[in-house]
Amino acid sequence: MVDLKGQYDKIKNEVNVEIQNCLENTAYINGPAVKEFQHDFEKYLNVKHVIPCANGTDALQIAMMALNLQPGDEVICPAFTYVATAEVIGLLGLKPVMVDVDPETFNINMEGLDKYITDNTKAIVPVHLYGQTAEMEKIMQFAKKYNLFVIEDNAQAIGSDFTFENGVVKKSGTIGDIGCTSFFPSKNLGCYGDGGALMTNDDELALRIRMIANHGQEKKYYHKVLGCNSRLDTLQAAILKIKLQHLDEYSSLRNKMALYYDENLKDIENVRIPKRSANSSHVFHQYTLRVVDGSRNELQRYLADKGIPSMIYYPLPLYKQEAFQQYVDIGFSLPVTERLCEEVISLPIHTEFNQEVSDYIISEIKNFFKS
Ligand SMILES: *Cc1c(COP(=O)(O)O)cnc(C)c1O
């Protein structure tokens, strides 16, 4: 699905030097590279504070802890997302309120969300799925109306730009109260292990986040609140510093491959190419087709036979997962989420565009629909 080796080969010399430096100066925990990457990332995102942590799931959990959400509080999130989004809500004793998504952008559908609001609703977690920012303008208006916190799950869309009606452009993850991201190797800005970060423009929240990620202490051995131990490794920060310099170039290479898929797949009758949102640029964490004639699983098997990997993100709505049964009534169902779980298929997409490989994938998809 991704070509991490090809990507590494291109930046090998820079990366190896940085890693060597880390090994030589032995500051394995909170070494200089962590702060350096933090500052570079703040600058890139145009956000006041980046707080690195151990992974994207931790980032979401720390965000909810920092906002002081309490057991019983309700948090709205899309049902069509990776489990981490809702998992941390449940882990903290909060209630995930799962809502439907837009069939074409795959992001949270803001129409008619008022009916989910109760006295306990405290936050909303939009997920910028597959690489496009959700409708942040509407989400911020909704949050303002109901006095909700906004936590952006930006694990899949780092680098994407959201344009407001007044023309202001902001990076995804810097619009809500807190943005969260992941540096898992296959993410658009991935390291060589686990990593994550939170971002915020709020000075006080930034302090709280830092404290919670560091055992609830501001001063060593004095613990103000219950926290956790969530750090970005110095080695990973050193790698991320280099990869950040290439992020925009990676995004445009992903776009190039996506456009090539678009052009060649758009005329297949039972296939829908991914729609671009009106207000967001796309960084194509995933290139996801919809197969609308019920043959998605068959297509996946066919491609596998031809040696072409593909993935189903995600095969089951969150509310159908065993782990989430306590949060929904029997028979609970969201029509679009339900349909997308049957229709979506993600194709290989990466930063090493290869004409031959792309043509092979395209021709086999065409062959499948011809027969
Ligand atoms: C990857 C991902 C996460 C979690 O990130 P980890 O670093 O793997 O913990 C959270 N939300 C979404 C939407 C993701 O894709």
The ligand as an SDF file (V2000), in Angstrom:
LIG
                    3D

 15 15  0  0  0  0  0  0  0  0999 V2000
   -3.8350    6.3150   12.8420 C   0  0  0  0  0  0  0  0  0  0  0  0
   -5.0120    6.9620   13.4200 C   0  0  0  0  0  0  0  0  0  0  0  0
   -5.1200    7.2310   14.8040 C   0  0  0  0  0  0  0  0  0  0  0  0
   -4.1760    6.6920   15.8440 C   0  0  0  0  0  0  0  0  0  0  0  0
   -2.8500    6.9000   15.6760 O   0  0  0  0  0  0  0  0  0  0  0  0
   -1.7690    5.9290   16.3610 P   0  0  0  0  0  0  0  0  0  0  0  0
   -0.5130    6.7070   16.2650 O   0  0  0  0  0  0  0  0  0  0  0  0
   -1.7540    4.6670   15.6010 O   0  0  0  0  0  0  0  0  0  0  0  0
   -2.1810    5.7360   17.7830 O   0  0  0  0  0  0  0  0  0  0  0  0
   -6.2250    7.9250   15.2510 C   0  0  0  0  0  0  0  0  0  0  0  0
   -7.1930    8.3220   14.3980 N   0  0  0  0  0  0  0  0  0  0  0  0
   -7.1380    8.0720   13.0830 C   0  0  0  0  0  0  0  0  0  0  0  0
   -8.2410    8.5510   12.2030 C   0  0  0  0  0  0  0  0  0  0  0  0
   -6.0560    7.3760   12.5470 C   0  0  0  0  0  0  0  0  0  0  0  0
   -6.0280    7.1120   11.2300 O   0  0  0  0  0  0  0  0  0  0  0  0
  1  2  1  0
  2  3  1  0
  2 14  2  0
  3  4  1  0
  3 10  2  0
  4  5  1  0
  5  6  1  0
  6  7  2  0
  6  8  1  0
  6  9  1  0
 10 11  1  0
 11 12  2  0
 12 13  1  0
 12 14  1  0
 14 15  1  0
M  END
$$$$
